[in-house]
Amino acid sequence: QPEAQVTSGNWESLQASQYDLVLNATSSSLAGDLPPLPDDLFTDESLAYDLMYSQQATPFMLWAKAQGATKVADGLGMLVEQAAEAFFLWRQVRPATQPVLKRLRPLEPQ
């Protein structure tokens, strides 16, 4: 099994590190803003994940791409998967999520 290391820190510790995953769980994208993050968080393998979802790329996703993140995603997949899990808990039927995602988002955000 591959080893994984999970680290966290405060705002000051962000200044000196790069991360494989940067998760925006703030409400900043709702207002079209960015959280106050340093510019050097990403490697060329980093994933920038914004819990906010939209038909277009969120401000956080656009910023992350401009900062070097090659993979970005929004929270629509998480929303659909959580709904499917809740449906399973109530009905003991696990719905297929890919058709739902394709219906909700025929094209990936740009």
TORRO-509086 format. One record per atom (N, C-alpha, C, CB): residue in one letter; x, y, z. Coordinates in steps of 0.2 Angstrom, whole numbers, padded with zeros to 4 digits, always signed. Glycine has a CB too. Layout:
TORRO-509086
aXYZ;...
end
This chain:
TORRO-509086
q+0004-0006+0000;q+0000+0000+0000;q+0004+0006+0000;q-0005+0000+0006;p+0003+0011-0004;p+0006+0017-0004;p+0005+0021+0003;p+0004+0022-0010;e+0011+0024+0005;e+0010+0028+0011;e+0007+0035+0010;e+0017+0029+0014;a+0003+0038+0014;a+0001+0044+0014;a+0002+0048+0020;a-0007+0044+0013;q+0004+0055+0019;q+0005+0059+0024;q+0000+0065+0024;q+0012+0061+0024;v-0003+0066+0029;v-0008+0071+0030;v-0005+0077+0034;v-0015+0069+0032;t-0005+0083+0032;t-0002+0088+0037;t-0007+0094+0036;t+0005+0090+0035;s-0007+0098+0042;s-0011+0104+0042;s-0007+0109+0046;s-0018+0102+0045;g-0010+0115+0045;g-0006+0120+0049;g-0010+0126+0049;g+0001+0122+0046;n-0007+0132+0052;n-0011+0138+0052;n-0009+0142+0046;n-0009+0142+0059;w-0012+0148+0046;w-0011+0152+0040;w-0004+0154+0039;w-0015+0159+0041;e+0000+0155+0044;e+0007+0157+0043;e+0011+0151+0040;e+0010+0159+0050;s+0009+0145+0042;s+0013+0139+0039;s+0012+0138+0032;s+0011+0133+0043;l+0007+0141+0029;l+0005+0140+0022;l+0011+0144+0018;l-0001+0143+0020;q+0014+0149+0020;q+0019+0153+0017;q+0025+0149+0014;q+0021+0158+0021;a+0027+0143+0018;a+0033+0140+0016;a+0032+0133+0013;a+0037+0140+0022;s+0026+0131+0011;s+0025+0124+0009;s+0021+0124+0002;s+0021+0121+0014;q+0022+0118-0001;q+0017+0117-0007;q+0014+0110-0005;q+0022+0116-0013;y+0008+0109-0008;y+0003+0104-0006;y+0001+0100-0012;y-0003+0107-0002;d-0001+0094-0011;d-0004+0090-0016;d-0011+0091-0017;d-0003+0082-0015;l-0014+0093-0012;l-0022+0095-0012;l-0023+0101-0008;l-0026+0089-0009;v-0026+0106-0011;v-0028+0112-0008;v-0035+0113-0009;v-0024+0119-0011;l-0039+0113-0003;l-0046+0112-0003;l-0049+0119+0000;l-0048+0107+0002;n-0053+0122-0005;n-0056+0128-0003;n-0063+0127+0000;n-0057+0133-0009;a-0063+0127+0007;a-0070+0126+0010;a-0073+0132+0013;a-0069+0121+0016;t-0070+0138+0011;t-0073+0145+0013;t-0079+0147+0009;t-0067+0150+0013;s-0082+0152+0010;s-0088+0154+0006;s-0085+0160+0001;s-0093+0157+0011;s-0079+0161+0000;s-0076+0166-0004;s-0079+0165-0011;s-0069+0166-0004;s-0079+0159-0014;s-0081+0159-0021;s-0089+0161-0022;s-0081+0152-0023;l-0093+0161-0017;l-0100+0163-0017;l-0100+0170-0019;l-0104+0162-0011;a-0095+0174-0016;a-0095+0181-0017;a-0090+0183-0023;a-0092+0185-0011;g-0087+0178-0027;g-0083+0179-0032;g-0076+0182-0030;g-0086+0185-0036;d-0074+0180-0024;d-0068+0182-0021;d-0063+0176-0020;d-0069+0185-0014;l-0057+0177-0017;l-0053+0172-0015;l-0051+0172-0008;l-0046+0172-0020;p-0050+0167-0005;p-0047+0167+0002;p-0040+0170+0002;p-0047+0160+0005;p-0037+0173+0007;p-0031+0175+0007;p-0025+0170+0007;p-0030+0180+0013;l-0023+0168+0001;l-0018+0162+0001;l-0012+0164-0002;l-0021+0156-0003;p-0006+0162-0001;p+0000+0163-0004;p+0000+0160-0011;p+0006+0161+0000;d+0004+0163-0015;d+0004+0161-0022;d+0008+0155-0024;d+0007+0167-0026;d+0012+0152-0019;d+0016+0146-0021;d+0014+0140-0017;d+0023+0148-0019;l+0008+0139-0017;l+0005+0133-0014;l+0005+0126-0018;l-0002+0134-0012;f+0005+0127-0025;f+0004+0122-0029;f+0011+0119-0032;f-0001+0124-0035;t+0011+0112-0034;t+0016+0109-0038;t+0012+0108-0045;t+0019+0103-0035;d+0016+0105-0049;d+0013+0103-0056;d+0009+0097-0055;d+0018+0102-0061;e+0008+0094-0049;e+0004+0088-0048;e-0002+0090-0043;e+0008+0082-0046;s-0002+0096-0041;s-0007+0098-0036;s-0014+0098-0039;s-0006+0105-0033;l-0019+0096-0034;l-0026+0096-0036;l-0029+0102-0031;l-0030+0090-0034;a-0032+0107-0035;a-0036+0112-0031;a-0043+0111-0031;a-0034+0119-0035;y-0046+0110-0026;y-0053+0108-0025;y-0057+0113-0022;y-0054+0101-0021;d-0062+0116-0025;d-0067+0121-0022;d-0073+0117-0020;d-0068+0127-0027;l-0076+0118-0014;l-0082+0115-0012;l-0088+0118-0016;l-0083+0115-0005;m-0087+0124-0018;m-0092+0128-0021;m-0093+0125-0028;m-0091+0135-0022;y-0099+0124-0031;y-0099+0122-0038;y-0103+0127-0042;y-0103+0115-0038;s-0102+0127-0049;s-0104+0132-0053;s-0103+0129-0060;s-0100+0138-0053;q-0107+0132-0065;q-0106+0130-0072;q-0100+0132-0075;q-0112+0132-0076;q-0097+0137-0072;q-0091+0140-0074;q-0086+0138-0069;q-0091+0147-0076;a-0079+0139-0071;a-0074+0138-0065;a-0075+0143-0060;a-0067+0138-0069;t-0074+0141-0054;t-0074+0146-0049;t-0068+0151-0048;t-0075+0143-0042;p-0069+0157-0045;p-0063+0161-0044;p-0057+0157-0041;p-0064+0167-0040;f-0058+0153-0037;f-0053+0149-0034;f-0049+0144-0039;f-0055+0145-0028;m-0053+0141-0043;m-0051+0136-0048;m-0047+0140-0053;m-0057+0133-0051;l-0049+0146-0055;l-0045+0150-0060;l-0039+0152-0057;l-0050+0156-0062;w-0039+0154-0051;w-0033+0157-0048;w-0028+0151-0047;w-0034+0160-0041;a-0030+0145-0045;a-0026+0139-0044;a-0023+0137-0051;a-0030+0133-0041;k-0026+0137-0056;k-0023+0136-0063;k-0018+0141-0064;k-0029+0136-0068;a-0019+0147-0063;a-0014+0152-0064;a-0008+0152-0060;a-0017+0159-0063;q-0009+0149-0054;q-0003+0148-0050;q+0000+0141-0051;q-0006+0148-0043;g-0002+0137-0056;g+0002+0131-0058;g-0002+0124-0056;g+0008+0131-0054;a-0008+0125-0053;a-0011+0118-0052;a-0014+0116-0059;a-0017+0119-0047;t-0012+0109-0060;t-0014+0106-0066;t-0021+0103-0066;t-0009+0101-0069;k-0023+0102-0060;k-0030+0098-0059;k-0034+0103-0054;k-0029+0091-0056;v-0040+0104-0057;v-0045+0108-0053;v-0051+0105-0053;v-0045+0116-0055;a-0055+0105-0048;a-0062+0103-0048;a-0066+0107-0043;a-0062+0095-0046;d-0073+0106-0044;d-0077+0110-0039;d-0081+0104-0036;d-0082+0114-0043;g-0086+0107-0031;g-0089+0102-0027;g-0095+0099-0029;g-0091+0106-0021;l-0097+0099-0036;l-0103+0096-0038;l-0103+0088-0037;l-0104+0097-0045;g-0097+0085-0039;g-0096+0078-0038;g-0097+0076-0030;g-0089+0076-0040;m-0095+0080-0026;m-0096+0078-0019;m-0103+0079-0017;m-0092+0083-0014;l-0107+0084-0019;l-0114+0085-0018;l-0118+0079-0020;l-0116+0091-0021;v-0116+0077-0027;v-0120+0071-0030;v-0118+0064-0026;v-0118+0070-0037;e-0112+0063-0024;e-0110+0057-0020;e-0113+0057-0013;e-0103+0057-0020;q-0114+0063-0010;q-0117+0063-0004;q-0124+0062-0004;q-0116+0070+0000;a-0128+0064-0009;a-0135+0063-0010;a-0136+0056-0011;a-0137+0067-0016;a-0131+0052-0015;a-0132+0045-0017;a-0131+0041-0011;a-0127+0043-0022;e-0126+0043-0006;e-0125+0040+0000;e-0131+0040+0005;e-0119+0042+0003;a-0134+0046+0005;a-0140+0047+0009;a-0146+0043+0006;a-0142+0055+0009;f-0147+0043+0000;f-0152+0039-0003;f-0151+0031-0001;f-0152+0039-0011;f-0145+0029-0002;f-0143+0022+0000;f-0145+0021+0008;f-0136+0021-0001;l-0143+0025+0012;l-0145+0024+0019;l-0152+0024+0020;l-0142+0030+0023;w-0156+0028+0017;w-0164+0028+0018;w-0167+0022+0014;w-0167+0034+0015;r-0165+0020+0008;r-0168+0015+0004;r-0164+0009+0002;r-0170+0019-0003;q-0158+0008+0004;q-0154+0003+0003;q-0153+0001-0004;q-0157-0004+0007;v-0153+0006-0008;v-0152+0006-0015;v-0147+0011-0017;v-0159+0007-0020;r-0141+0009-0020;r-0136+0014-0022;r-0137+0016-0029;r-0129+0010-0021;p-0139+0022-0030;p-0140+0025-0037;p-0133+0026-0040;p-0144+0031-0036;a-0134+0025-0047;a-0128+0027-0051;a-0127+0035-0051;a-0128+0024-0058;t-0121+0037-0050;t-0120+0044-0050;t-0118+0047-0056;t-0115+0046-0044;q-0114+0044-0060;q-0112+0046-0067;q-0117+0049-0071;q-0108+0041-0070;p-0123+0046-0072;p-0128+0049-0076;p-0131+0055-0073;p-0134+0044-0077;v-0131+0056-0067;v-0133+0062-0063;v-0128+0067-0065;v-0134+0061-0056;l-0122+0066-0064;l-0117+0071-0065;l-0117+0073-0073;l-0110+0068-0064;k-0118+0069-0077;k-0118+0070-0084;k-0124+0075-0086;k-0118+0064-0089;r-0130+0073-0083;r-0136+0077-0084;r-0135+0084-0081;r-0142+0074-0080;l-0132+0085-0075;l-0131+0091-0072;l-0126+0095-0075;l-0129+0090-0064;r-0121+0092-0078;r-0115+0096-0081;r-0113+0092-0087;r-0109+0096-0076;p-0116+0094-0093;p-0114+0091-0099;p-0107+0093-0101;p-0119+0093-0104;l-0105+0098-0099;l-0098+0100-0101;l-0094+0102-0094;l-0098+0106-0106;e-0088+0100-0094;e-0083+0102-0088;e-0082+0109-0088;e-0077+0098-0089;p-0082+0112-0082;p-0080+0119-0081;p-0074+0121-0085;p-0080+0121-0074;q-0074+0127-0087;q-0068+0129-0091;q-0064+0134-0087;q-0070+0133-0098;
end
